[in-house]
Structure formats: C-alpha cells, structure tokens
Amino acid sequence: MNPKSKLPQSVRELAADGTQLRYALMAMARELDDVIALGRGDPDLPTPPHIVAAAEQALRDGHTGATAVAGMPALREAIAGHLREENDLPVERDNVMVTTGGQEGLFLAVQAVIDPGDHILVPDPRYSSYDDAIKRAGGIMQLVPTSREDAFNLSVQALEAAITPESKALLIVTPSNPTAGIVTEDRLRAIAEVAIRHNLIVIVDEIYGKIVYPPWRHFSLGSLPGMASRTITLDAFSKAYAMTGWRCGYVAAPADVIAAMTRIKQLTTGPVATVSQWAGLAALTGPQNCVAAYLDIYTQRRATLLAGLREMRFAFGEPRGGLFVWADCSTTGIHAAELSALLLQEARVLIFPGTAFGEKWRDYVRITLLEDLATLREAVDRMLPVLARYGV
C-alpha cells in the first residue's frame, strides 16, 4: 500500500517545509474528533495554586500599572538571586531583564548581539524560532551536527570544525528542543575554552533546565571562569512551573547587553504584563516542591512512552531532559512527514515530523510527554495497528 495516496495534497506539498507542515497538521487535528495531541510542547499540568493565588492578590492590591521595561525590580532581584544560588551565575539585578516568554528573550538577544553578515553557530536539529530570529538580525546560521549515537550532545570537534573567521556567536540549547539531549558538564567546560579562544558570544537557552532526568544534571556554562562576560542565559517560568500562558521569561547577560535588549523591547512589546511578573515572583520565591512533583510525573511518562516506542521499533537518543522524545522512525520506510499525517488520520494521534526542526531530519519525529500515563499508552495502542498495516 502506498501511504502517499492517502495524504491530502496540502501535506504532500508541504513535506519539505517542516514548519508550515507542523501548522498544517495542527489545523487538520482541529477538524478531527478524539485526537491525542503529542505535538506541541505546552505543559498540560496546572500552574501551581500558590502562583495563581499570588497573581490574584496582586490584582486585588491594585498592581495593574506598567512596570519598568526591564521588569519589576523585586522580580529582577529574585531572578538574580535564584541564578546565583541554583546556577552559580555571577549576576546582579542589572544583569537581568524580564521578557515576554523565553522566545522573546531569544529574539532580543540575537538582535542585540548579531549584526548583518555575522555567523552564529547553531546545533542541528534545532527549534525553528532560532532561524527566524537570526534571519531578522541579518545573521547567517552555521549548523553544527549532532547525532543519536551521542545522545545529541554537542561535540567539541564538530563545533571547532564549523567555526569560520566570521563566526561571532554560538547558540547552545540544553536540554534541547527537539532532541531532549543535554550538553554535559565535561563538554561545556571544553566548549568554554573554545569560546574564549575564538572570542565567541554564547547564547544559552536553559528553559528546560529544571526538567533533567537523573542521573543527569543541569550545568550552566555562564558559571565557568571567563564566561560571565560573554554568556547570555535564557530561561522562563513556562515549562518548570507550567506557566506557558503567563508569557514570562528572563535573560541574564552582561549589563551592556541587557541595556541594548531593553532599548529594543521598549520600542516593540514594552514591559511584561504586571500580573505575570507577580506570578513569576511567586514562582521563584514560593515553595519549590511543585517543580520536583512535576518532574516525577514527567519521569513516569517518559518511561511509558519509551516502552511504547520500543514496541513500535523506533530508535531514539536517550532523552536526558525536557518534555520530548526525538525518535528515529526510519524502520517504517515512510518519510516522517507522511507518517505524521497518517498517524493523525488513521490513529488520531498528533506528532510532529522532524523536518520541522531541520531540513535533513526526514526520518525523525518529535513526540511529547504531555498527556497522562493512560493516554500515552492509548496513543501507542492506536499507532501500533496503523504501523502494522504498512508493514512495520
């Protein structure tokens, strides 16, 4: 049976354009009943009650006016203290700004440090928003390959091989979206030496830094000697505290970079919604048992999904952090874009094809952990007979 004959024309036409295909699949899913959504990366767990209560109290207390563009001083102080204590980053309030989610933080950072013609090194595969931010700054993206055999860790040798005289910056994402790999401490120490030797600015996206599965641990590059003056660290409350809709993130960087980012933000989005900043303050200064509890839930889901993927005979690099599994579906013999559409049509399961995260990843799919255990198991049970019909 030829699976292509069953696909909508729109899917066939978009197979090479992964980002547009991702949106096309989401649009298809909205037209279907009883879809299990394992595509998008928004946590399904609720924002912890003490954070919601703090936001409600802030509104009752009349905290509804705009703050400084860089954020409330109290929140910036709390972020700086948190980063010093948890990440060993040598930062003060002037090194911190609050952003409208982590994605804006990335965009502002790239606009602040990348000039037209500058090269920026980016691990492959990568989240497609990085491409857009770099393009808008006039930068040129240089891809650094990663591999399943290395659990999508960042290779120092591959990084060195990609550097050119025009290379100005390096983007590191740890844990990674989409691969769920991490850049381990030993690699980060070696990468710091490379960055200093080649005078690279390093942008580190740590939005999944609190979701790392033991025995692995998160490590911040900016804590290493000589790196504070050249490292921009991005984070947000969205993943660890289940606060995607609050749109509250933050950046830690040298004060002159923060000043440049603030000028851009002043002319575009302005300050983050005040109520969201009060929620962020409660997240950092309130009880942290919610973070550990959510990690326990994700750990159980991860085990269930990995067991299911083994039943489907998919291979994968070890998912060491984050909310995804990056799975090699080449055993099916079906392009990941076509497979994603088939599984949506016939199994009512939405996953994303690898080409949404890099042109060459036609044999990979990204599957999220963002359904409960029973639903994850049902998703696997739905997909297995579809794969069997196509000879897998």
ABEGO torsion letter per residue (X at the ends): XBAAAABBAAAAAAAABAAAAAAAAAAAAAABBGBBBAABABBABBBBAAAAAAAAAAAAAGBABBBBAAEBAAAAAAAAAAAAAAAGBBBBAAABBBBBEAAAAAAAAAAAABBBGBBBBBBOBBBAAAAAAAAAAGBBBBBBBBBAAAGGBBBAAAAAAABBAABABBBBBOBBOAAGBBBBAAAAAAAAAAAAAAGBBBBBBAAAAABBBOABBBBBAAABBGAAAABBBBBBAAAAAGAAAAGBBBBBBBAAAAAAAAAAAAABAEBBBAAAAAAAAAAAABBAAAAAAAAAAAAAAAAAAAAAAAAAGBBBBBBABEABBBBBAAAAGBBAAAAAAAAAAAAGBBBBBAAAAEAABAABBBBBAABBAAAAAAAAAAAAAAAAAAGX
